[in-house]
Amino acid sequence: MKAIVTGGSGKAGAYVVRELVAAGYAVTNLDIRRTDGVPGDFIKVDLLDAGEVYDALAQVKPDFVCHVAANPAPGGDARRTVFANNVLSTYHVAQAAGDFGVKRFVYASSEMATGWLTTDQLPMHLPFAEEDRAITPNAYALSKYLGEVICDSLSVRYPAMPFVSLRINNVITPETYTWLADRRAHYPEGGSGNFWSYIDARDVATAFRCALEAPTTGHEVFLIAAADICIDVPLRKALKDRYGDNALSLLAADHGEYQSVFDCRKAESLLGWKPAQSWRNQ
């Protein structure tokens, strides 16, 4: 089976490529640069150029497409640049995949698409699931959410091609677990923007493989996060320290002491995916 991974030279994309190659897929990486150590074939493509995207898919004729590419550092660019890059690239890749009869399309959405991480609002309850969203004023978050809307729309145009959107949390590689130590060092403010959650890049990779192989239809959205929080303070105390006593009423009574508030049970149920990595055993 042939798979295209866009952004396969990036932090998460490189792990997706390695996971799929190890599982027996013939993978082609579409990116603007090639990175040493990433297996498979490579085509240099500007995803903002629809012609280049179509040319690459015409060459590869993939069975599957994993769209991982996005602006890697949204905080350093103009909002318009971030928004245009993420939305247009997603539309080009998804439309081309549909036109070429790709069997399944998996989109790297973001935890930011929930909206909760970009406002002063707290969710109505913790943990929260895929249907729980806040309206966001953030250009990056909006661009990732609109990628999901694109998948909704194109699933109507291409009903034979299932779409899967993975709302990926803050990605940590085995080499960057020190970032979580920095978040712990700045408790309670540090790392609280996403309720102290994260995801190992190796778990991101298995989520993409599971999404390619699961028998879903239409367009499905999934939260993807590590099972635990990245601090060694119990969640109830952390919520009180960071947000005050009122936040405690939001938390389910049976929620685990160090359990993430991103409810990933839908991914386990429909994709057969569970996170395997934790900072506690690194």
C-alpha atoms as an extended CHARMM CRD file, in Angstrom:
* protein
*
       282  EXT
         1         1  MET       CA              0.0000000000        0.0000000000        0.0000000000  PROA      1               0.0000000000
         2         2  LYS       CA              1.2970000000        3.4490000000       -0.9280000000  PROA      2               0.0000000000
         3         3  ALA       CA              0.9590000000        6.3970000000        1.4390000000  PROA      3               0.0000000000
         4         4  ILE       CA              1.8340000000       10.0560000000        1.1610000000  PROA      4               0.0000000000
         5         5  VAL       CA              2.8150000000       11.9470000000        4.3070000000  PROA      5               0.0000000000
         6         6  THR       CA              2.9100000000       15.7200000000        3.9430000000  PROA      6               0.0000000000
         7         7  GLY       CA              5.3420000000       17.4090000000        6.2880000000  PROA      7               0.0000000000
         8         8  GLY       CA              7.2150000000       14.1520000000        6.7550000000  PROA      8               0.0000000000
         9         9  SER       CA             10.4180000000       16.0520000000        7.5070000000  PROA      9               0.0000000000
        10        10  GLY       CA              8.8750000000       17.7590000000       10.5360000000  PROA      10              0.0000000000
        11        11  LYS       CA              8.8500000000       16.8590000000       14.2160000000  PROA      11              0.0000000000
        12        12  ALA       CA              5.7080000000       14.7400000000       14.1800000000  PROA      12              0.0000000000
        13        13  GLY       CA              5.7260000000       13.9010000000       10.4740000000  PROA      13              0.0000000000
        14        14  ALA       CA              9.0830000000       12.1290000000       10.6120000000  PROA      14              0.0000000000
        15        15  TYR       CA              7.7120000000        9.7530000000       13.2590000000  PROA      15              0.0000000000
        16        16  VAL       CA              4.6080000000        9.1360000000       11.1650000000  PROA      16              0.0000000000
        17        17  VAL       CA              6.7970000000        8.2240000000        8.1760000000  PROA      17              0.0000000000
        18        18  ARG       CA              8.9110000000        5.8260000000       10.2580000000  PROA      18              0.0000000000
        19        19  GLU       CA              5.8260000000        4.1700000000       11.7670000000  PROA      19              0.0000000000
        20        20  LEU       CA              4.1980000000        3.5900000000        8.3830000000  PROA      20              0.0000000000
        21        21  VAL       CA              7.4070000000        2.3170000000        6.7720000000  PROA      21              0.0000000000
        22        22  ALA       CA              7.8770000000       -0.1110000000        9.6650000000  PROA      22              0.0000000000
        23        23  ALA       CA              4.2930000000       -1.3010000000        9.1380000000  PROA      23              0.0000000000
        24        24  GLY       CA              4.9960000000       -2.1110000000        5.4880000000  PROA      24              0.0000000000
        25        25  TYR       CA              3.6770000000        0.9760000000        3.6920000000  PROA      25              0.0000000000
        26        26  ALA       CA              5.5640000000        2.4780000000        0.7490000000  PROA      26              0.0000000000
        27        27  VAL       CA              5.7880000000        6.0850000000        1.9270000000  PROA      27              0.0000000000
        28        28  THR       CA              6.5050000000        9.2770000000        0.0230000000  PROA      28              0.0000000000
        29        29  ASN       CA              7.2430000000       12.4260000000        2.0050000000  PROA      29              0.0000000000
        30        30  LEU       CA              5.9900000000       15.7050000000        0.5200000000  PROA      30              0.0000000000
        31        31  ASP       CA              7.8120000000       18.6260000000        2.1080000000  PROA      31              0.0000000000
        32        32  ILE       CA              9.8160000000       21.7110000000        1.2380000000  PROA      32              0.0000000000
        33        33  ARG       CA             12.9840000000       20.1290000000        2.6530000000  PROA      33              0.0000000000
        34        34  ARG       CA             14.3990000000       16.6630000000        3.1470000000  PROA      34              0.0000000000
        35        35  THR       CA             15.6520000000       15.5260000000        6.5620000000  PROA      35              0.0000000000
        36        36  ASP       CA             18.3510000000       12.9050000000        7.0610000000  PROA      36              0.0000000000
        37        37  GLY       CA             17.1880000000        9.7470000000        8.7750000000  PROA      37              0.0000000000
        38        38  VAL       CA             13.6330000000        9.8450000000        7.4410000000  PROA      38              0.0000000000
        39        39  PRO       CA             13.0280000000        6.7290000000        5.2930000000  PROA      39              0.0000000000
        40        40  GLY       CA             10.9760000000        6.4100000000        2.1230000000  PROA      40              0.0000000000
        41        41  ASP       CA             10.8030000000        8.5230000000       -1.0100000000  PROA      41              0.0000000000
        42        42  PHE       CA             10.7630000000       12.3110000000       -1.1070000000  PROA      42              0.0000000000
        43        43  ILE       CA              9.2640000000       14.9460000000       -3.3960000000  PROA      43              0.0000000000
        44        44  LYS       CA              9.8930000000       18.6340000000       -2.7770000000  PROA      44              0.0000000000
        45        45  VAL       CA              6.4700000000       20.2850000000       -2.8710000000  PROA      45              0.0000000000
        46        46  ASP       CA              5.0660000000       23.6800000000       -1.9590000000  PROA      46              0.0000000000
        47        47  LEU       CA              1.6040000000       22.7240000000       -0.6820000000  PROA      47              0.0000000000
        48        48  LEU       CA              0.3370000000       26.2470000000       -1.3550000000  PROA      48              0.0000000000
        49        49  ASP       CA              0.8050000000       25.5120000000       -5.0580000000  PROA      49              0.0000000000
        50        50  ALA       CA             -2.1200000000       23.3270000000       -6.1220000000  PROA      50              0.0000000000
        51        51  GLY       CA             -0.3140000000       22.3630000000       -9.3320000000  PROA      51              0.0000000000
        52        52  GLU       CA              2.6500000000       20.9680000000       -7.4180000000  PROA      52              0.0000000000
        53        53  VAL       CA              0.3160000000       19.0490000000       -5.1070000000  PROA      53              0.0000000000
        54        54  TYR       CA             -1.5740000000       17.4990000000       -8.0240000000  PROA      54              0.0000000000
        55        55  ASP       CA              1.6730000000       16.6860000000       -9.8230000000  PROA      55              0.0000000000
        56        56  ALA       CA              3.0150000000       14.8650000000       -6.7480000000  PROA      56              0.0000000000
        57        57  LEU       CA             -0.1450000000       12.7900000000       -6.3190000000  PROA      57              0.0000000000
        58        58  ALA       CA             -0.1480000000       11.9800000000      -10.0340000000  PROA      58              0.0000000000
        59        59  GLN       CA              3.3910000000       10.6120000000       -9.6460000000  PROA      59              0.0000000000
        60        60  VAL       CA              2.7620000000        8.5750000000       -6.5040000000  PROA      60              0.0000000000
        61        61  LYS       CA             -0.8580000000        7.4670000000       -7.0240000000  PROA      61              0.0000000000
        62        62  PRO       CA             -1.2310000000        6.8740000000       -3.2690000000  PROA      62              0.0000000000
        63        63  ASP       CA             -3.7590000000        4.6790000000       -1.5490000000  PROA      63              0.0000000000
        64        64  PHE       CA             -3.6490000000        6.8710000000        1.5680000000  PROA      64              0.0000000000
        65        65  VAL       CA             -2.7450000000       10.4520000000        2.4710000000  PROA      65              0.0000000000
        66        66  CYS       CA             -1.6480000000       11.6840000000        5.9000000000  PROA      66              0.0000000000
        67        67  HSD       CA             -1.6570000000       15.4930000000        5.9360000000  PROA      67              0.0000000000
        68        68  VAL       CA              0.7060000000       16.4130000000        8.7720000000  PROA      68              0.0000000000
        69        69  ALA       CA              2.2420000000       19.5660000000        7.2890000000  PROA      69              0.0000000000
        70        70  ALA       CA              1.4270000000       22.9240000000        8.8770000000  PROA      70              0.0000000000
        71        71  ASN       CA              3.1320000000       26.1030000000       10.0010000000  PROA      71              0.0000000000
        72        72  PRO       CA              5.6230000000       24.7400000000       12.5680000000  PROA      72              0.0000000000
        73        73  ALA       CA              6.0520000000       27.9600000000       14.5540000000  PROA      73              0.0000000000
        74        74  PRO       CA              2.8090000000       29.9530000000       14.4100000000  PROA      74              0.0000000000
        75        75  GLY       CA              3.9180000000       32.3440000000       17.1490000000  PROA      75              0.0000000000
        76        76  GLY       CA              6.6380000000       33.7900000000       14.9330000000  PROA      76              0.0000000000
        77        77  ASP       CA              4.6280000000       34.6720000000       11.8360000000  PROA      77              0.0000000000
        78        78  ALA       CA              1.9130000000       37.1130000000       10.8950000000  PROA      78              0.0000000000
        79        79  ARG       CA             -1.5780000000       35.8030000000       11.5750000000  PROA      79              0.0000000000
        80        80  ARG       CA             -2.5340000000       36.0550000000        7.9220000000  PROA      80              0.0000000000
        81        81  THR       CA              0.4740000000       33.9320000000        6.9260000000  PROA      81              0.0000000000
        82        82  VAL       CA             -0.3580000000       31.2470000000        9.4800000000  PROA      82              0.0000000000
        83        83  PHE       CA             -4.0110000000       31.1630000000        8.4890000000  PROA      83              0.0000000000
        84        84  ALA       CA             -3.4250000000       31.1370000000        4.7290000000  PROA      84              0.0000000000
        85        85  ASN       CA             -0.7200000000       28.4760000000        4.8990000000  PROA      85              0.0000000000
        86        86  ASN       CA             -2.6910000000       26.0170000000        6.9910000000  PROA      86              0.0000000000
        87        87  VAL       CA             -6.0880000000       26.4360000000        5.3410000000  PROA      87              0.0000000000
        88        88  LEU       CA             -4.9690000000       26.5200000000        1.7080000000  PROA      88              0.0000000000
        89        89  SER       CA             -2.5150000000       23.6390000000        2.0520000000  PROA      89              0.0000000000
        90        90  THR       CA             -5.1800000000       21.4810000000        3.6900000000  PROA      90              0.0000000000
        91        91  TYR       CA             -7.6960000000       22.2670000000        0.9700000000  PROA      91              0.0000000000
        92        92  HSD       CA             -5.2350000000       21.5670000000       -1.8390000000  PROA      92              0.0000000000
        93        93  VAL       CA             -4.0940000000       18.2260000000       -0.4080000000  PROA      93              0.0000000000
        94        94  ALA       CA             -7.5860000000       17.0320000000        0.5410000000  PROA      94              0.0000000000
        95        95  GLN       CA             -9.1190000000       18.0140000000       -2.7980000000  PROA      95              0.0000000000
        96        96  ALA       CA             -6.3070000000       16.3690000000       -4.7630000000  PROA      96              0.0000000000
        97        97  ALA       CA             -6.6440000000       13.2120000000       -2.6390000000  PROA      97              0.0000000000
        98        98  GLY       CA            -10.3420000000       13.0510000000       -3.4560000000  PROA      98              0.0000000000
        99        99  ASP       CA             -9.8110000000       13.6980000000       -7.1530000000  PROA      99              0.0000000000
       100       100  PHE       CA             -7.2030000000       10.9150000000       -7.3490000000  PROA      100             0.0000000000
       101       101  GLY       CA             -9.4360000000        8.3970000000       -5.5730000000  PROA      101             0.0000000000
       102       102  VAL       CA             -7.3930000000        8.0470000000       -2.3850000000  PROA      102             0.0000000000
       103       103  LYS       CA             -8.8800000000        5.4360000000       -0.0400000000  PROA      103             0.0000000000
       104       104  ARG       CA             -8.5090000000        7.3930000000        3.2110000000  PROA      104             0.0000000000
       105       105  PHE       CA             -7.3870000000       10.8790000000        4.3030000000  PROA      105             0.0000000000
       106       106  VAL       CA             -5.9830000000       11.6060000000        7.7700000000  PROA      106             0.0000000000
       107       107  TYR       CA             -5.5560000000       15.2290000000        8.8300000000  PROA      107             0.0000000000
       108       108  ALA       CA             -3.3360000000       16.5250000000       11.6200000000  PROA      108             0.0000000000
       109       109  SER       CA             -5.6550000000       18.8920000000       13.4210000000  PROA      109             0.0000000000
       110       110  SER       CA             -4.6560000000       20.3250000000       16.7770000000  PROA      110             0.0000000000
       111       111  GLU       CA             -5.6220000000       20.5680000000       20.4140000000  PROA      111             0.0000000000
       112       112  MET       CA             -5.9650000000       24.2710000000       19.5910000000  PROA      112             0.0000000000
       113       113  ALA       CA             -9.0080000000       23.4780000000       17.4430000000  PROA      113             0.0000000000
       114       114  THR       CA            -10.9560000000       22.8840000000       20.6670000000  PROA      114             0.0000000000
       115       115  GLY       CA            -10.7610000000       26.6280000000       21.2990000000  PROA      115             0.0000000000
       116       116  TRP       CA            -10.3190000000       26.1740000000       25.0570000000  PROA      116             0.0000000000
       117       117  LEU       CA             -6.6140000000       26.8900000000       24.8880000000  PROA      117             0.0000000000
       118       118  THR       CA             -7.0740000000       30.3100000000       23.2730000000  PROA      118             0.0000000000
       119       119  THR       CA             -9.6150000000       32.0090000000       25.5400000000  PROA      119             0.0000000000
       120       120  ASP       CA            -10.1200000000       32.6770000000       29.2410000000  PROA      120             0.0000000000
       121       121  GLN       CA            -13.0540000000       30.2630000000       29.2380000000  PROA      121             0.0000000000
       122       122  LEU       CA            -12.9510000000       26.9070000000       30.9560000000  PROA      122             0.0000000000
       123       123  PRO       CA            -14.8610000000       23.9290000000       29.5680000000  PROA      123             0.0000000000
       124       124  MET       CA            -18.2850000000       23.2510000000       31.0440000000  PROA      124             0.0000000000
       125       125  HSD       CA            -16.9050000000       20.0040000000       32.4450000000  PROA      125             0.0000000000
       126       126  LEU       CA            -13.6170000000       18.1500000000       32.8050000000  PROA      126             0.0000000000
       127       127  PRO       CA            -12.6400000000       15.9040000000       31.1430000000  PROA      127             0.0000000000
       128       128  PHE       CA            -13.9750000000       17.1780000000       27.8160000000  PROA      128             0.0000000000
       129       129  ALA       CA            -14.5480000000       15.3370000000       24.5390000000  PROA      129             0.0000000000
       130       130  GLU       CA            -14.5860000000       16.0730000000       20.8190000000  PROA      130             0.0000000000
       131       131  GLU       CA            -17.9700000000       17.7960000000       20.8050000000  PROA      131             0.0000000000
       132       132  ASP       CA            -16.8900000000       20.3410000000       23.4460000000  PROA      132             0.0000000000
       133       133  ARG       CA            -15.5470000000       23.5020000000       21.7750000000  PROA      133             0.0000000000
       134       134  ALA       CA            -15.1740000000       27.2050000000       22.4000000000  PROA      134             0.0000000000
       135       135  ILE       CA            -15.1370000000       29.8630000000       19.6830000000  PROA      135             0.0000000000
       136       136  THR       CA            -11.5280000000       30.9070000000       19.2040000000  PROA      136             0.0000000000
       137       137  PRO       CA            -10.0250000000       34.3020000000       18.2800000000  PROA      137             0.0000000000
       138       138  ASN       CA             -6.6280000000       32.7080000000       17.5060000000  PROA      138             0.0000000000
       139       139  ALA       CA             -5.5330000000       32.5090000000       13.8510000000  PROA      139             0.0000000000
       140       140  TYR       CA             -3.6680000000       29.2150000000       14.2180000000  PROA      140             0.0000000000
       141       141  ALA       CA             -6.4870000000       27.5660000000       16.1710000000  PROA      141             0.0000000000
       142       142  LEU       CA             -9.0480000000       28.8190000000       13.6670000000  PROA      142             0.0000000000
       143       143  SER       CA             -6.9880000000       27.5410000000       10.7460000000  PROA      143             0.0000000000
       144       144  LYS       CA             -6.7450000000       24.0570000000       12.2710000000  PROA      144             0.0000000000
       145       145  TYR       CA            -10.4780000000       23.9890000000       13.0200000000  PROA      145             0.0000000000
       146       146  LEU       CA            -11.2790000000       25.1010000000        9.4810000000  PROA      146             0.0000000000
       147       147  GLY       CA             -9.2040000000       22.1580000000        8.2830000000  PROA      147             0.0000000000
       148       148  GLU       CA            -11.7950000000       19.9870000000       10.0070000000  PROA      148             0.0000000000
       149       149  VAL       CA            -14.5740000000       21.9440000000        8.2940000000  PROA      149             0.0000000000
       150       150  ILE       CA            -12.8380000000       21.3010000000        4.9630000000  PROA      150             0.0000000000
       151       151  CYS       CA            -12.8560000000       17.5790000000        5.7720000000  PROA      151             0.0000000000
       152       152  ASP       CA            -16.5660000000       17.7950000000        6.6470000000  PROA      152             0.0000000000
       153       153  SER       CA            -17.3250000000       19.4370000000        3.3130000000  PROA      153             0.0000000000
       154       154  LEU       CA            -15.1230000000       17.2650000000        1.1210000000  PROA      154             0.0000000000
       155       155  SER       CA            -16.4630000000       14.0980000000        2.7090000000  PROA      155             0.0000000000
       156       156  VAL       CA            -19.7130000000       15.0700000000        0.9510000000  PROA      156             0.0000000000
       157       157  ARG       CA            -17.9260000000       15.6480000000       -2.3480000000  PROA      157             0.0000000000
       158       158  TYR       CA            -15.8980000000       12.4140000000       -2.0250000000  PROA      158             0.0000000000
       159       159  PRO       CA            -18.1440000000       10.0170000000       -0.0640000000  PROA      159             0.0000000000
       160       160  ALA       CA            -15.9720000000        6.9940000000       -0.9160000000  PROA      160             0.0000000000
       161       161  MET       CA            -12.9590000000        8.5600000000        0.8820000000  PROA      161             0.0000000000
       162       162  PRO       CA            -13.2580000000        8.5390000000        4.6910000000  PROA      162             0.0000000000
       163       163  PHE       CA            -11.6920000000       11.5000000000        6.5060000000  PROA      163             0.0000000000
       164       164  VAL       CA            -10.1410000000       11.3650000000        9.9770000000  PROA      164             0.0000000000
       165       165  SER       CA             -9.0420000000       14.4660000000       11.9170000000  PROA      165             0.0000000000
       166       166  LEU       CA             -6.6570000000       13.9810000000       14.8290000000  PROA      166             0.0000000000
       167       167  ARG       CA             -6.6060000000       16.8360000000       17.3610000000  PROA      167             0.0000000000
       168       168  ILE       CA             -2.9930000000       16.3540000000       18.3530000000  PROA      168             0.0000000000
       169       169  ASN       CA             -1.7340000000       17.6890000000       21.6590000000  PROA      169             0.0000000000
       170       170  ASN       CA              1.5870000000       19.4050000000       22.4120000000  PROA      170             0.0000000000
       171       171  VAL       CA              4.0750000000       17.0830000000       20.6840000000  PROA      171             0.0000000000
       172       172  ILE       CA              7.1240000000       15.9020000000       22.6150000000  PROA      172             0.0000000000
       173       173  THR       CA              9.8890000000       13.8030000000       21.0490000000  PROA      173             0.0000000000
       174       174  PRO       CA             12.1560000000       11.5020000000       23.0680000000  PROA      174             0.0000000000
       175       175  GLU       CA             14.8420000000       14.2000000000       22.7900000000  PROA      175             0.0000000000
       176       176  THR       CA             12.6440000000       17.0530000000       24.0360000000  PROA      176             0.0000000000
       177       177  TYR       CA             11.1720000000       15.6990000000       27.2520000000  PROA      177             0.0000000000
       178       178  THR       CA             13.1680000000       18.4520000000       28.9640000000  PROA      178             0.0000000000
       179       179  TRP       CA             10.4450000000       20.8150000000       27.7310000000  PROA      179             0.0000000000
       180       180  LEU       CA              8.0690000000       19.1860000000       30.1790000000  PROA      180             0.0000000000
       181       181  ALA       CA             10.5770000000       19.6880000000       32.9830000000  PROA      181             0.0000000000
       182       182  ASP       CA             10.5390000000       23.3810000000       32.1340000000  PROA      182             0.0000000000
       183       183  ARG       CA              6.7490000000       23.4160000000       32.3530000000  PROA      183             0.0000000000
       184       184  ARG       CA              6.9330000000       21.7960000000       35.7850000000  PROA      184             0.0000000000
       185       185  ALA       CA              9.5220000000       24.3360000000       36.8860000000  PROA      185             0.0000000000
       186       186  HSD       CA              7.0830000000       27.1780000000       36.1230000000  PROA      186             0.0000000000
       187       187  TYR       CA              4.0660000000       25.6550000000       37.8780000000  PROA      187             0.0000000000
       188       188  PRO       CA              1.2310000000       26.6020000000       38.1320000000  PROA      188             0.0000000000
       189       189  GLU       CA              1.2400000000       29.0150000000       35.1740000000  PROA      189             0.0000000000
       190       190  GLY       CA              3.7370000000       27.1160000000       33.0490000000  PROA      190             0.0000000000
       191       191  GLY       CA              2.1610000000       24.3690000000       31.0100000000  PROA      191             0.0000000000
       192       192  SER       CA             -1.3490000000       25.1510000000       32.1910000000  PROA      192             0.0000000000
       193       193  GLY       CA             -2.5450000000       26.5310000000       28.8580000000  PROA      193             0.0000000000
       194       194  ASN       CA             -3.5510000000       23.0460000000       27.7440000000  PROA      194             0.0000000000
       195       195  PHE       CA             -4.2740000000       21.7930000000       31.2620000000  PROA      195             0.0000000000
       196       196  TRP       CA             -0.7490000000       20.3150000000       31.5290000000  PROA      196             0.0000000000
       197       197  SER       CA             -1.2930000000       17.8610000000       28.6660000000  PROA      197             0.0000000000
       198       198  TYR       CA              1.0880000000       16.5950000000       25.9760000000  PROA      198             0.0000000000
       199       199  ILE       CA              1.6060000000       13.7050000000       23.5320000000  PROA      199             0.0000000000
       200       200  ASP       CA              4.6960000000       11.7060000000       22.6100000000  PROA      200             0.0000000000
       201       201  ALA       CA              5.5670000000       11.8390000000       18.8820000000  PROA      201             0.0000000000
       202       202  ARG       CA              5.6860000000        8.0280000000       18.8400000000  PROA      202             0.0000000000
       203       203  ASP       CA              2.0640000000        7.9460000000       19.9970000000  PROA      203             0.0000000000
       204       204  VAL       CA              1.1580000000       10.4810000000       17.3190000000  PROA      204             0.0000000000
       205       205  ALA       CA              2.6380000000        8.0850000000       14.7720000000  PROA      205             0.0000000000
       206       206  THR       CA              0.6220000000        5.1090000000       15.9960000000  PROA      206             0.0000000000
       207       207  ALA       CA             -2.5160000000        7.2690000000       15.9740000000  PROA      207             0.0000000000
       208       208  PHE       CA             -1.9900000000        7.9740000000       12.2780000000  PROA      208             0.0000000000
       209       209  ARG       CA             -1.4500000000        4.2990000000       11.5040000000  PROA      209             0.0000000000
       210       210  CYS       CA             -4.5750000000        3.3360000000       13.4460000000  PROA      210             0.0000000000
       211       211  ALA       CA             -6.5320000000        6.0580000000       11.6390000000  PROA      211             0.0000000000
       212       212  LEU       CA             -5.4180000000        4.6570000000        8.2770000000  PROA      212             0.0000000000
       213       213  GLU       CA             -6.4620000000        1.1380000000        9.2150000000  PROA      213             0.0000000000
       214       214  ALA       CA             -9.6980000000        1.7140000000       11.1590000000  PROA      214             0.0000000000
       215       215  PRO       CA            -13.0540000000        1.0760000000        9.4200000000  PROA      215             0.0000000000
       216       216  THR       CA            -14.5000000000        4.5590000000        9.9460000000  PROA      216             0.0000000000
       217       217  THR       CA            -16.7190000000        6.3270000000        7.4220000000  PROA      217             0.0000000000
       218       218  GLY       CA            -17.5340000000        9.9370000000        6.6260000000  PROA      218             0.0000000000
       219       219  HSD       CA            -15.5060000000       12.3410000000        8.7440000000  PROA      219             0.0000000000
       220       220  GLU       CA            -14.5680000000       11.6020000000       12.3460000000  PROA      220             0.0000000000
       221       221  VAL       CA            -12.6630000000       13.8450000000       14.7730000000  PROA      221             0.0000000000
       222       222  PHE       CA            -10.5230000000       12.4790000000       17.6220000000  PROA      222             0.0000000000
       223       223  LEU       CA             -8.6530000000       13.9570000000       20.5770000000  PROA      223             0.0000000000
       224       224  ILE       CA             -5.0940000000       12.6330000000       20.7930000000  PROA      224             0.0000000000
       225       225  ALA       CA             -3.2570000000       13.1500000000       24.0890000000  PROA      225             0.0000000000
       226       226  ALA       CA             -1.0900000000       11.2720000000       26.5700000000  PROA      226             0.0000000000
       227       227  ALA       CA             -3.0370000000        9.5120000000       29.2970000000  PROA      227             0.0000000000
       228       228  ASP       CA             -1.4270000000       11.5960000000       32.0570000000  PROA      228             0.0000000000
       229       229  ILE       CA             -0.6300000000       15.2230000000       32.7790000000  PROA      229             0.0000000000
       230       230  CYS       CA              2.9700000000       16.4680000000       32.6270000000  PROA      230             0.0000000000
       231       231  ILE       CA              3.2120000000       17.6260000000       36.2560000000  PROA      231             0.0000000000
       232       232  ASP       CA              3.6960000000       15.6950000000       39.4890000000  PROA      232             0.0000000000
       233       233  VAL       CA              0.9690000000       17.6790000000       41.2780000000  PROA      233             0.0000000000
       234       234  PRO       CA             -2.4760000000       16.0220000000       41.5570000000  PROA      234             0.0000000000
       235       235  LEU       CA             -4.8900000000       17.5470000000       39.0550000000  PROA      235             0.0000000000
       236       236  ARG       CA             -7.3830000000       18.7830000000       41.6760000000  PROA      236             0.0000000000
       237       237  LYS       CA             -4.6790000000       20.7650000000       43.4490000000  PROA      237             0.0000000000
       238       238  ALA       CA             -3.3330000000       22.0430000000       40.1250000000  PROA      238             0.0000000000
       239       239  LEU       CA             -6.7570000000       23.2640000000       39.0220000000  PROA      239             0.0000000000
       240       240  LYS       CA             -7.2830000000       25.0220000000       42.3510000000  PROA      240             0.0000000000
       241       241  ASP       CA             -3.8200000000       26.6070000000       42.3040000000  PROA      241             0.0000000000
       242       242  ARG       CA             -4.1820000000       27.8060000000       38.7180000000  PROA      242             0.0000000000
       243       243  TYR       CA             -7.9020000000       28.5630000000       38.2960000000  PROA      243             0.0000000000
       244       244  GLY       CA             -9.3390000000       28.7990000000       41.8070000000  PROA      244             0.0000000000
       245       245  ASP       CA            -11.8960000000       26.7900000000       43.7630000000  PROA      245             0.0000000000
       246       246  ASN       CA            -14.5880000000       27.1790000000       41.0930000000  PROA      246             0.0000000000
       247       247  ALA       CA            -12.6260000000       24.9660000000       38.6990000000  PROA      247             0.0000000000
       248       248  LEU       CA            -12.9030000000       22.0070000000       41.0620000000  PROA      248             0.0000000000
       249       249  SER       CA            -16.6490000000       21.7380000000       40.4450000000  PROA      249             0.0000000000
       250       250  LEU       CA            -15.9590000000       21.0510000000       36.7570000000  PROA      250             0.0000000000
       251       251  LEU       CA            -13.9240000000       17.9080000000       37.3970000000  PROA      251             0.0000000000
       252       252  ALA       CA            -15.6370000000       14.5170000000       37.4130000000  PROA      252             0.0000000000
       253       253  ALA       CA            -15.5770000000       12.9210000000       40.8400000000  PROA      253             0.0000000000
       254       254  ASP       CA            -13.9340000000        9.7270000000       39.5660000000  PROA      254             0.0000000000
       255       255  HSD       CA            -11.2380000000       11.4700000000       37.4920000000  PROA      255             0.0000000000
       256       256  GLY       CA             -7.7510000000       10.1040000000       38.1080000000  PROA      256             0.0000000000
       257       257  GLU       CA             -5.2430000000       12.1300000000       40.1230000000  PROA      257             0.0000000000
       258       258  TYR       CA             -2.8650000000       12.5740000000       37.1880000000  PROA      258             0.0000000000
       259       259  GLN       CA             -5.2340000000       11.8000000000       34.3080000000  PROA      259             0.0000000000
       260       260  SER       CA             -5.4040000000       14.1210000000       31.2900000000  PROA      260             0.0000000000
       261       261  VAL       CA             -8.6120000000       16.1180000000       30.8660000000  PROA      261             0.0000000000
       262       262  PHE       CA             -8.5260000000       15.3460000000       27.1360000000  PROA      262             0.0000000000
       263       263  ASP       CA            -10.9570000000       12.4330000000       26.8670000000  PROA      263             0.0000000000
       264       264  CYS       CA             -9.5030000000       10.0890000000       24.2360000000  PROA      264             0.0000000000
       265       265  ARG       CA            -11.9820000000        7.2350000000       24.6700000000  PROA      265             0.0000000000
       266       266  LYS       CA            -13.4490000000        7.8120000000       21.2110000000  PROA      266             0.0000000000
       267       267  ALA       CA            -10.0430000000        7.1230000000       19.6370000000  PROA      267             0.0000000000
       268       268  GLU       CA             -9.7400000000        3.9360000000       21.6480000000  PROA      268             0.0000000000
       269       269  SER       CA            -13.2410000000        2.8260000000       20.6850000000  PROA      269             0.0000000000
       270       270  LEU       CA            -13.2370000000        3.6370000000       16.9490000000  PROA      270             0.0000000000
       271       271  LEU       CA             -9.5390000000        3.5880000000       16.0410000000  PROA      271             0.0000000000
       272       272  GLY       CA             -8.2330000000        1.0410000000       18.5080000000  PROA      272             0.0000000000
       273       273  TRP       CA             -5.6090000000        3.5840000000       19.6300000000  PROA      273             0.0000000000
       274       274  LYS       CA             -4.2620000000        4.2220000000       23.1240000000  PROA      274             0.0000000000
       275       275  PRO       CA             -1.1930000000        6.2600000000       24.1100000000  PROA      275             0.0000000000
       276       276  ALA       CA              1.7100000000        4.0860000000       25.2230000000  PROA      276             0.0000000000
       277       277  GLN       CA              4.2710000000        6.7070000000       26.2830000000  PROA      277             0.0000000000
       278       278  SER       CA              4.5520000000        8.7780000000       29.4610000000  PROA      278             0.0000000000
       279       279  TRP       CA              7.1260000000       11.2440000000       30.7420000000  PROA      279             0.0000000000
       280       280  ARG       CA              7.1100000000        9.2750000000       33.9910000000  PROA      280             0.0000000000
       281       281  ASN       CA              9.0030000000        6.3640000000       32.4310000000  PROA      281             0.0000000000
       282       282  GLN       CA             11.3490000000        8.2830000000       30.1450000000  PROA      282             0.0000000000
